[in-house]
């Protein structure tokens, strides 16, 4: 099972990334646990200065932008 953390303070881009990741996971039956992290102090522990960011199994995959659906799929299936 993959552990996916979505880092963001709740802005519209952060919400869009959360929805996108949830859609890709459910559409492709990917075994994953999705966690939304909105606490600034916890986000800073990842050394992420611009959100939204996607962290998969402890590795930052994307930060500072909303990725395409294909990008998210590629990250989750590699």
RAMOTA-V734361 format. One line per field, one symbol per residue. ss: DSSP state (a for helix, b for strand, c for the rest). psi: psi as a letter, one per 40 degrees, with the letter a starting at -180 (. if undefined). A space follows every 50 residues. Layout:
ss = ???
psi = ???
This chain:
ss = cbbbbbbccccaaaaaaaaaaaaaaaaccccbbbbbbccaaaaacccccc ccbbbbccbbbbbcccccaaaaaaaaac
psi = hihhhhhieeiddddddddddddddddefhhihhhhhehdddddeefheh iiihhhfehhdiieihiidddddddee.
